[in-house]
Amino acid sequence: MGEPVIIAAAVVGAEVRREQNPAVPYTPAEIAAAALSAGEAGAAVVHLHARWPDGRASQEAAHFAEIVQRIRAAGSQLVLQCSTGGAVGMGIEERLGSLVPGAEMGTLNMGTMNFGDEVFVNSRPDLVKVATRLRQRGLVPECEVYDAGMLDTLAWLLKEGHLAQPYHVQFVLGVPGGMTGSERNLRFLVEGLPEAVHWSVAGIGRFELPLAEVALRLGGHVRVGLEDNLFISKGVLATGNDQLVRAAVALAGKAGRRPATPAEARGMLGIKL
């Protein structure tokens, strides 16, 4: 049996809506319930965004705090990772509202990029600000890499002392404007990491499960969930985040790996309780 695989569940994101899939959660109670179901299915980490009741993206600290509190009140030991990405168009201070007490990880997006028809702005000063805030809060960064040049930015952050281990690298492939979700691209990015570090892949849309399978073979970790992909198979909507997690667990079994527990994930990611 190979190294346990950290399965992360991205349960809602900032863009997907119920009109696209009725299982998309909006309220803190719904998002917490989706996270708990994902954990029961085999996820060790939950990647959190928040929403307003009408489905609009929210970076309000109160929304994130309620989600965190509900998950912990249920007795779950899931690793809680809060997104500082927010939604396209939000300013960096607004996006940092997610880093509430109880969070254990926070995302650090590695650069500005076309994101569909919009522009996702992450200037170098913004990156330094987020990295500094994560360090001040004692949170483990997850570095979000959408394109090859972002590995150079990662190397720059390390060289300048803005970032140091422990951190985790998340390759997000398939966003229109970033690198597509091919095995070739994933292998290229993994080979370009500036130092040995745990990494995972989030394939967007139809790339989600095929890239998870590749990552499992390469010794990486995986992220699945409705933020990234609304379908369990071509033309068939996923019934929830738990269904996508179970699909990742099945792929892990075929690769000779088992899902990591939250405690094991904390050990691999360098998270201190």
Buried (B, 14 or more C-beta within 10 A) or exposed (E): EEBBBBBBBBBBBBBBBEEEBEBBBBBBEBBBBBBBBBBEBBBBBBBBBBBEEEBEBBBBBEBBBBBBBBBBEEEBBBBBBBBBBBBBEBEBEBBBBBBBEBBBBBBBBBBBBBBEEEEBBBEBEBBBBBBEBBEEBEBBBBBBBBBEEBBEBBBBBBEEEBBEEBBBBBBBBBBEBBBEBBBEBBEEBBEBBBEEBBBBBBBBEBBBBBBBBBBBBBBBBBBBBBBBBBBBEEEEBBEBBBBBBBBBBEBBBEBEBBBBBBEBBBEBBEBEE
